[in-house]
């Protein structure tokens, strides 16, 4: 247990990380998954709805003077730009103020911006709301991934993180089906249906906000920031719930860590940690995020336009095709997630990136040959994104577990922002421009660019990915506040091999 009072500047010896990692899976962990993981469903709903309703918004009777290219291009880029800036802004505050406070605030920002989008009366208002919605979502990435990894036991961290990040595609399924109803003018007027989809997103966010009140602050964060008494109470309460569920005492935790408590870490320390001490891991993080961000943000935002432009799919039917693709995306992390904890991070990350890239090259060739129709194109995308979704989810897992505790949220935000800015802002703009020409060759080029970046990221992972499976976070990356070697807490933990 902790051996110091709850204030900074004290040296504390604790077994709290080891106690969290040795916990068996329980109902309490499901509450964490439900309370925190559902935000990705909202993100998937947002992105998919906008992509699906783009053709309808561009119609004269939609109530907005906007083109399809502006929706899938400029509006999409503003959403991603907001997410990047939000990640950096909220990420820093997450490390300073705590995980719980920030995952409540950022969801509230998302809720408000989404609700305001439903009342868009002009193009500039729609653009502003899309930016603010992204601003809230960006903060969610840093706060949620930090909290999840710090609360989930080491044995299950990989699969849980992948499935939670992959739940984006459950939202995509909902968004696709919702857009079918919203775009049906026999049910809703053309200027009302798309507004109701955004209003529903705000209602769902409110429900999630109420559920999150029961998710505790990360004991690891509390411990470092001088609130070790509170951390002790939270962990003891969790253990009591797990023991009551199992009907037997928990085994003793093995391993302690000694830290010197402090309130914050400077930007200089963060920069030195990321770019000097862990520079190889930084290259890995950038590569993974750039590869997945370009492919997903570019293709997802423009998929509806591909169906309508090249395969003459009616505007109101694009949601059916995207729902099928979204299911394939979710099945990837769901079925492959366990392998990231057993086979290992390096093999699985590199193979999912490489396989998705190669399959995308194959899809581009078939599309160029004119052998695909709307159905077979959808089947190809299901195959590509089955692996790409697991790989993309592993990018968030990777950057959240390979850097020290004190910089975790900021590291997630930093790599997400820069990687996504490179692929997620330029991607939608470029892809909207290429698909907007109506030329097969231009769309093939966009596919090939995304495939190339995914393959390159896979090769980087084959050499640089960290073997983090079944290891405690403190063992993977020693906390900056640690004054002794980190414990080997959690089943299967191994000694840290230094800075890389």
N, C-alpha and C positions, 0 to 999 in steps of 0.2 A: 504494500500500500504506500501512498505518498508519505514523505517524511518531512514535509515543510508546511508552513502556513501559506494561505492563499494570497500571495503577493509576489511581485516581480523582484528580481535581484537575489532570490534565494536559490540554493542548490537543492534539487529534488531528486530522490531516487524512487522509482516507481515501477510497478509491474502492470500498469493499466494497459499498455499496448499488447502485452502478452495475454492478458485476461480477455481482451476483446478478440484476439486471433484464435484462441483455443475454444471459443464458443461453438457448439453444434448449431446447425440450422434450426430455426425456431419460428414461431408465429411472430415474434417481435421483429425478426428480420424481414418478414413479409410486410409489416407495417412501414418499414423504411422504404422498401421497393415501391409500394403503392404510393406513399406520401411524396417521395422524391422523383421516382422514375416517370410518373405520369406527365411531366412537363414535356417530354419528348413527343408524346402523343399530340399535344397541342401544337408543337413546332411542325410536326408532320401534317397536321390539319391545315395550318396556316399556308405552308409552302404549296401543298397540293391544291387547295382551294383556289389560290391565286393563279396557279398554272392552268387549272381546269376552266376557270371562268374568264380567262383572258379574251377568248374570242367573243364572249357575250358582252364584256365590258366595252369592247370596241364598237359595238353596234350602236346605231344612232339613238335608240330608245332606252339605253341603259341608264341614263341620267348623269353620265360622266363624259366629257369631251376628251376621250383618251383612245389611243390606238393599241392594238394587240402587242405591237413591238415595244411600246412604252411600258406595258404591264409586265411582259416577260423580260424586258431589258432594263430600263431605267428604274422602274419600281422595284424589281428584283435586286438590282445592284444597291439601291438605297436600303433595302431591308438587310442585306448582307453587311453593308457599310455600318449601319446602326448596330448590328450584332458585333462587329469587330470593335467598334469604339466602346460599346457597352461592356464587352468582355474585359477590356483594359481598365475601364473606369470602375466597374463593380468588382473585378478580380482583385484589385489592390485593397479595396475596402473589405473584401471577404477575408483576406489574411489579417487585416487590422481589427475588424469588428466581430468576426466570427461567421461561421457557416449559416447558422439558423437565421440570424437577423437579415442577412443578405438574400437567402432564398425566399424569404417572405417579401422583402421589398421589391426584388426584381420581378416576382410573379405579379405583384400589384401593378407595377409599371406596364407589364405585358397586358394585363387585364384592361387597364384604362385605355391604352392605345388601340387595342383590338375593338373595344366598344366604340371608340370615336371613329374608327374606320367605317363602321356601319352607317355613319351619318355623313359620309363624304359628299360634298356638294360641288366640288371642283377638283381639277386635276392636282393642283398644288397641295390641297388638303389630303388627298389620297396618298400622295408621295410622302408628306410629312408624317402621316400616321404609320405608313409602312416603315419609315426610318425609326420611329419611336417604338414600334412593336419589336423590331430587330434589336433595338437598344436594350429592351428588357430581356429578350431571349438570350442575348450574348452574356449577360450577367448570370443567367441561369446555368449556363454551361460550366462556368468556373465554380460557382457555389455548390451546385448539385454534385458534380463529379468529385469535388473535394470531400463533401460529406459522405457520399456513398463509399468511397474507397477507405475512409477512416472509420467507418462503422461496420463494414462487412468483413468477416473473418478471411484470413489469407487463403484458406483452402478453396473458397468460393468466389473470391474477388473478380477473377477474370471472367467467368461465365456470367455472373450477375451484372457486371459493368457492361458487357457486350449486349446482353438481352435488354437492359434498360435503355442503352443508347439505340439499340435496334428497334425499340418500341416506337420510334419515330414513324415507322411504317405502318403501325396500327392506326396512327392518326392519319396517315396517307390513305389508308383504306376508307376510313370514315370520311375524309375530305372528298375522295373520289365519288363515293356513293351519295354524299350530301350534295355535291355539285350537280349530280344527275337530277335530283329533286329540285334544287334551286334554279336550275336552268330550264326547267319544264314550264313554259309559259302558260300551259293549261292549268297549272297549280298556282303559280305566283306571277305577277306582272314582271316584265323584263327589268324594271328599275327597282324591284323589291327583293327578289330571290337571293341575289348575291349579297345584299345587305344583311339578310337573316343569317347567312352562314357565318359572317363575322360576329354577329350578336351571339350566336350559339357558342362560338369560341370563348367569348367573354364569360358566359354563364358557366362553362366547364372550368375555366380558370378560377372562378369564385369558389366552386365546389372543392377544387384541389387546395386552394388557400385555406379553407376550413380544416381539411384533413391534415395539412402540414403543421398545424398548431401542436400536434401530439408528437412530432419528431424532435428529439432532443438535440442540443448542441453537441458537436464532436468533442468527446472527452480528451482526445489528443490535442485539439486546439486549446481547450480550457487549461490543460496541464502546462503547456508552454507559456501561456499568458497569465500565469499566477493565480489561477482559479482551480487549484488541484483538489480542494475540498469538494467543490461542485462536481468535478470530474469523478471523484471517488463515489459520490452519492449516485450519480447517473449509472456508473458501471455496476455498482452493488445492486441497484434496482433492476437492471437488465439481467444480472445473474440470478436474482431471486425469481424473476418471471420464467427464465429458462429452466431453472431447477424445479419450479412448481409444475411446469408443462411436462418435464421428463420424469418427475417423481423420484429423482435421485440426485445426490450432490454432484457438482461438476468436478472434474479432475483438477488438481492444482496447476496453476500457470507456471511455466518455466521461462525464466529470463527477466532481468530488470534492466532499466536504463537510467542513467544519471544525467540530468540536464540543469542548466542554469536559466531560470525563467527570465523572460524579457517581454516587453509589450509589442515591439515591432522590429522589422528588418529593413535596413535602408535599401534604396534603389542600387547603390553602389555594390552592396553585398549580393543583391539579387543578380546583378549583371556579372559580377565576378564568379558567382556560383554557376550560372547558366552558360556563360561564354568561355570561361577558363577551366574551371574544375570539371564541368560536365559537357565539354564542347562536342564530343562524339554523340552524346545523347541529344544534344541540340540539333545537330545535323539530321539525326533520325526523326526527331519531332517535326522539323520543317518539311522534310521529305514526305512523311505520311500525310500531313495536313494539306500540303499543296496538291498532292495527287488526288486525294479523295474529294477535296473541296472543288476542284475544277470539274471533275466528272459529275459530281452530284448537283452542284449548284447550276452548272450549265445545262445538263441534260434534263433535270427535273423541272426547271422552270420552263423549258421549251418543248416538253413532250407533247402537250396538247396541240401545239402548232404543227409539229411533225405529222401527227395523225390527220389533221384537217388539211394540211397543205399537200402532202404527198400520197395520202391514201383515201382522201375524200370522205373521211369519217365525219358524220354530222357533229356539230358543236355539242349537242346535248348527250352524245354517246361516248365522248372521250373518257368520262369517269369510269366506265366499265373496264376499259383496257387498263387504265392506271391502277384500278383496284387489284387486278390480277398481278400486275408487276409489284405492287406494294406488298402483297402477301408473300411473294417470292423473296422480297427483301427482308421481311421479318423472319422468315424461315431460316435464312442464313445464320444470323447470330443465335437463334434458338437451337438449331441442330449442331452447329459447329462450336458454340461457346464453350462447352465442357472440354473440348480438345485444347483450348488455350491454357487450361489448368493442368492438363495431363500430358499431352504431347509437348506443349511448351510454347512460349511466346514467339521465339525466333522462327521456328518452322511454320507456325500457323500464320503469323503476320505476313511473312514474305510470300508464302504460297497463295494466300487469298488475294493479295495485291497482284501478283504475277498472273494468276489464273483469270482474274476479272479483266486485266488488261489485254491478255491474249484473246479471250473470248470477244472483247469489244472490237479488236482488230478484225476478227472473223465476221462479226456483225456488219462492220463498215464495208467489208468486201462484198458480202451478200447484198447489202443495200445498193451498192454501186452497180452490181450486176443486174439489178432490177428483178431479183428472184423472190423478194419479200412482199408480202401483203400486210395488212394491219394485224392479222392474227399471228403470222409467223414472226413478224417484227417484235410483237409482244413476247412471244416465246423466247426469242433470242435475248431480249432484255431481261427476262426472268433468270436465265442462265447466268448472264453477266453479273447481275446485281445480287444474286444469291451469295456469291463470293465477295463482291465489292462491299456489300453491306456489313459483313463480318469484319472485313479489313478496315473499313471506315470507322466502325465502332471501336476497333482496337487502337485507333489513333488516339482517341480520348482516354482510353485506359492507359496507354503507354505514357503520355505526358503527365498524367495525374499520379503515377506511382514511381517514376524514375528520378524525381527531384525531391529535395528535402522538404520536410513538413512545413517549415516556415515560409516557403516560396511556392507551395503547391498550387493554390488558386491563381496566383499571378503567373506561374508557368503555364498553366492551362490556358489562361486568357491570352498570354503573349503568343504562344504557338498557334492557337486558334485564330487570333486576329491577323497575324502576319501571313500564315498559311492560307487562310480564307480570303484575305485581301488579294493575294496573288492569284488564286484560282477562283474565288467566289464572286469577286466584283468584276474582274475582267472576263470571267467565264460567261455569265449571263449576257453581258454586253456583246461579246464576240459571237456567242451562239445565236442570240436573237438576230444579229446582223447576217450571219451565214444562212440560217434557216429562212430568214425573210426574203432572200433572193429567189427562193423557189427552185434553186438549182441543186440537183443531187450531189454534184461534186463538192459544193460548199459544205453541205451537211456531213458528207463523208470526211472532209478535212477536220471538222469539229470533233467527230468521233475519234479520229486518229490522234488528235492532240491529247484528248482525255486518256486514251489507251496508252500512249507513250509515257505520260506522267505517272500513271498507275504502275506501269512496268518498272520505271526507274525507281519509284519509291519501294517497290518490292525487292529490287536488287540491293538498295541501301539497307533495308531491314535484314536481308540475309546475312549481312556482314556486321551490322551495328546493333541489332535488337538485343535488349537486355533480358537475360533469363530471370524473369521476376516471378514466375509461377510458384505458388505455394510458399512464398517468402513474405515475411512481415515488411511493412513499409519502412520501418526503421533500419532493417537489414539491407534493403535495396538501396537506400540513400540515407546516410547518417544525418540526423537533424543537425542544423547549424548550432543549436544550443547544447548539443551533447558534450559532456566532459569526460566521457568514457566510451569504449567500444560499444556499439549497439548490441542488444540482445538478439539471440537467435530464436525469437518467439514465433509460435505457430508451427504446425506440422510441416515437416519437410524443409524448414528454414536452413539456409546455408550462410556461411560467413561472407561478408561483403568483400568484394575484390578491389576496393579502392575507389577512385573517382569515377571509373567507367564500369 
